[in-house]
Amino acid sequence: MSILVIAEHDNASLKSATLHTVTAAAQLAAKTANGAGTEVHVLVAGLNARPAAEAAAKIAGVSKVLLAEDAAYEHGLAEPLSLLVTGLAVHYTGVFFPATTYGKNVSPRVAALLDVAQLSDITAVVSADSFQRPIYAGNAIATVQSKDSIKLATVRGTAFDSAAAVGGSATIESVTSAANPGKSAFVSQQLSKSERPELTAARIIVSGGRGMGSGENFTLIEAVADKLGAAVGASRAAVDAGFVPNDYQVGQTGKIVAPELYVAVGISGAIQHLAGMKDSKVIVAINKDEEAPIFQVADYGLVADLFQALPELAAELSK
Amino acid sequence: MKALVAVKRVVDYNVKIRVKADNSGVETTNVKFSMNPFDEIAVEEAVRLKEAGKLSEIVVVSIGPAQAQETIRTALAMGGDRGILVQSDEDVQPLAVAKALKALVDKEQPSLVILGKQAIDDDSNQTGQMLAALLGWPQGTFASKLVLDGGKLEVTREVDAGSETLSLDLPAVVTTDLRLNEPRYASLPNIMKAKKKPIETVSPADLGIDASPRLVTLKVEEPSKRSAGVKVGSVAELVEKLKNEAKVI
């Protein structure tokens, strides 16, 4: 029996979270008793999604790609998708979703329809039935055992390396669509337009907090981010204050990131924020309050007024 | 039109939690508890819909120990009409909570169920979606805006790339995200009034569900700690260290 990864994609290409999820699935496959016969399959459900399926077929370690094409899957609606995945899941010992808003939306529906418990946001595969996952905003790590016949999990991307996007040569098999309950319809989307990298895929992130004082002042953050080719993030406090949209939010209930370099500006370092970025390789904190808790996790701390430090930093990076 | 709102009693978000010495869990004795913050947003949204004349009654449900009565009472002080406590001292996991809520939905027949997207203790983010699946209802998760119009509910959702809007048939399940609203503080007169509002107590067995845990927690540990690094004196020194010491830029 094999492991099924549910791909996140935009029909044309795969989202990077899919690659991290494949790595977690491969780890589970390797730890399964008859590991040799356990394969990793990927489901691509969408409309005109063959390009995404072809990309999935190239991922190293993937043996088969299931392609389900239906207008009902175009926008990732949870109701029809969960029925599709539930129908397929009975042939698998594990079903893994990326722990993104896409995966988190659909996965628990599948769990309920299968009557199995879900493991949310796993950060390690301990054995064929045990997994680690953070609780209390990452202030504790639980090792949890699932006794269900299907291990259904969402996978925290930052905890698993990305599988190689090339090197595989999986077969692509078309699968029949499941029924569409038809009780939900996609109306519109308002995507944040940005030339900068995506937060969860960025190598460098510069984030602003309540200390920024206003949304306009985020231009200071953006100037530094552009010099570094970085993504722009924010603390919950900055989102709550209306400075920036919610999709900038890094933290327990926002995005979980682990870039090479994380620069926290005007962020005090509430546990809710640390939960989202403390696995970053190098953390820099710029804050005028030298007692701010962010300095307890920062590799490099600069006690300074951000309104002076940020323009200076942008200038220094231009040298 | 009736709404059911689910609220969870959790360790207060300001509490710095401690892992128990025997690694069996997190210390919860002598710790402040309060309503899960996302559930406060759920209660507030229901109260606003009622104030706008879109809802006639708000039933507040909690699943947990006897003390979860206090959490229900808080929701009643914010504007809920009556409460139901499904009392259990066990670790009631999301699937069991969803089953308990389904049993109550079957009995109460609400048109709308609103819950927080995630509880800040186990960080599962499952219950609303599970409930919707068990009921065969559509769902609007991570909601930042609700428009209730006739038999349809338009939900704007927070997604990783921005936001999206869905149109759902009623009845439906909604889970709340941060920007949906800013919950009110209950006024003293409303707190007094809430003391007279009815709270019914039932057991999982009364609802015909098995609430025993499906996932076994083998151990709970402290995460690896990050140690504080160095303070730098200037922006120039910071850039120099990032270039030559950390080698990240």
Chai-1 contact restraints between the chains, C-beta under 6 A:
chainA,res_idxA,chainB,res_idxB,connection_type,confidence,min_distance_angstrom,max_distance_angstrom,comment,restraint_id
A,A78,B,Q139,contact,1.0,0.0,6.0,A-B,restraint_1
A,E79,B,P138,contact,1.0,0.0,6.0,A-B,restraint_2
A,T100,B,D160,contact,1.0,0.0,6.0,A-B,restraint_3
A,T101,B,V159,contact,1.0,0.0,6.0,A-B,restraint_4
A,T101,B,D160,contact,1.0,0.0,6.0,A-B,restraint_5
A,K104,B,N125,contact,1.0,0.0,6.0,A-B,restraint_6
A,N105,B,T141,contact,1.0,0.0,6.0,A-B,restraint_7
A,P108,B,Q126,contact,1.0,0.0,6.0,A-B,restraint_8
A,P108,B,Q129,contact,1.0,0.0,6.0,A-B,restraint_9
A,P108,B,M130,contact,1.0,0.0,6.0,A-B,restraint_10
A,R109,B,Q129,contact,1.0,0.0,6.0,A-B,restraint_11
A,R109,B,A133,contact,1.0,0.0,6.0,A-B,restraint_12
A,A112,B,M130,contact,1.0,0.0,6.0,A-B,restraint_13
A,A112,B,A133,contact,1.0,0.0,6.0,A-B,restraint_14
A,A112,B,L134,contact,1.0,0.0,6.0,A-B,restraint_15
A,L113,B,A133,contact,1.0,0.0,6.0,A-B,restraint_16
A,A117,B,L95,contact,1.0,0.0,6.0,A-B,restraint_17
A,A117,B,R214,contact,1.0,0.0,6.0,A-B,restraint_18
A,A117,B,L215,contact,1.0,0.0,6.0,A-B,restraint_19
A,Q118,B,Q126,contact,1.0,0.0,6.0,A-B,restraint_20
A,S120,B,S124,contact,1.0,0.0,6.0,A-B,restraint_21
A,S120,B,N125,contact,1.0,0.0,6.0,A-B,restraint_22
A,I135,B,D122,contact,1.0,0.0,6.0,A-B,restraint_23
A,I135,B,D123,contact,1.0,0.0,6.0,A-B,restraint_24
A,Y136,B,I17,contact,1.0,0.0,6.0,A-B,restraint_25
A,G138,B,P223,contact,1.0,0.0,6.0,A-B,restraint_26
A,N139,B,I17,contact,1.0,0.0,6.0,A-B,restraint_27
A,A140,B,V19,contact,1.0,0.0,6.0,A-B,restraint_28
A,A140,B,V26,contact,1.0,0.0,6.0,A-B,restraint_29
A,A140,B,V220,contact,1.0,0.0,6.0,A-B,restraint_30
A,I141,B,E221,contact,1.0,0.0,6.0,A-B,restraint_31
A,I141,B,P223,contact,1.0,0.0,6.0,A-B,restraint_32
A,A142,B,T217,contact,1.0,0.0,6.0,A-B,restraint_33
A,A142,B,V220,contact,1.0,0.0,6.0,A-B,restraint_34
A,T143,B,L218,contact,1.0,0.0,6.0,A-B,restraint_35
A,T143,B,K219,contact,1.0,0.0,6.0,A-B,restraint_36
A,V144,B,L215,contact,1.0,0.0,6.0,A-B,restraint_37
A,V144,B,T217,contact,1.0,0.0,6.0,A-B,restraint_38
A,Q145,B,V216,contact,1.0,0.0,6.0,A-B,restraint_39
A,Q145,B,L218,contact,1.0,0.0,6.0,A-B,restraint_40
A,S146,B,L215,contact,1.0,0.0,6.0,A-B,restraint_41
A,K183,B,P138,contact,1.0,0.0,6.0,A-B,restraint_42
A,K183,B,D169,contact,1.0,0.0,6.0,A-B,restraint_43
A,S184,B,P138,contact,1.0,0.0,6.0,A-B,restraint_44
A,S184,B,L166,contact,1.0,0.0,6.0,A-B,restraint_45
A,S184,B,L168,contact,1.0,0.0,6.0,A-B,restraint_46
A,A185,B,S167,contact,1.0,0.0,6.0,A-B,restraint_47
A,V187,B,T165,contact,1.0,0.0,6.0,A-B,restraint_48
A,V187,B,S167,contact,1.0,0.0,6.0,A-B,restraint_49
A,S188,B,T165,contact,1.0,0.0,6.0,A-B,restraint_50
A,Q189,B,E164,contact,1.0,0.0,6.0,A-B,restraint_51
A,Q190,B,G162,contact,1.0,0.0,6.0,A-B,restraint_52
A,Q190,B,S163,contact,1.0,0.0,6.0,A-B,restraint_53
A,L191,B,A161,contact,1.0,0.0,6.0,A-B,restraint_54
A,L191,B,G162,contact,1.0,0.0,6.0,A-B,restraint_55
A,S192,B,G162,contact,1.0,0.0,6.0,A-B,restraint_56
A,N246,B,E158,contact,1.0,0.0,6.0,A-B,restraint_57
A,N246,B,R179,contact,1.0,0.0,6.0,A-B,restraint_58
A,D247,B,G162,contact,1.0,0.0,6.0,A-B,restraint_59
A,E260,B,V248,contact,1.0,0.0,6.0,A-B,restraint_60
A,L261,B,V248,contact,1.0,0.0,6.0,A-B,restraint_61
A,K278,B,R226,contact,1.0,0.0,6.0,A-B,restraint_62
A,V282,B,A246,contact,1.0,0.0,6.0,A-B,restraint_63
A,V282,B,V248,contact,1.0,0.0,6.0,A-B,restraint_64
A,Q296,B,A228,contact,1.0,0.0,6.0,A-B,restraint_65
A,V297,B,R226,contact,1.0,0.0,6.0,A-B,restraint_66
A,A298,B,G229,contact,1.0,0.0,6.0,A-B,restraint_67
A,D299,B,G229,contact,1.0,0.0,6.0,A-B,restraint_68
A,Y300,B,G229,contact,1.0,0.0,6.0,A-B,restraint_69
A,Y300,B,V232,contact,1.0,0.0,6.0,A-B,restraint_70
A,Y300,B,L238,contact,1.0,0.0,6.0,A-B,restraint_71
A,Y300,B,K241,contact,1.0,0.0,6.0,A-B,restraint_72
A,G301,B,K231,contact,1.0,0.0,6.0,A-B,restraint_73
A,L302,B,V232,contact,1.0,0.0,6.0,A-B,restraint_74
A,L302,B,L238,contact,1.0,0.0,6.0,A-B,restraint_75
A,A309,B,V235,contact,1.0,0.0,6.0,A-B,restraint_76
A,E312,B,V235,contact,1.0,0.0,6.0,A-B,restraint_77
A,L313,B,V235,contact,1.0,0.0,6.0,A-B,restraint_78
A,E316,B,V235,contact,1.0,0.0,6.0,A-B,restraint_79
A,E316,B,A236,contact,1.0,0.0,6.0,A-B,restraint_80
A,E316,B,V239,contact,1.0,0.0,6.0,A-B,restraint_81
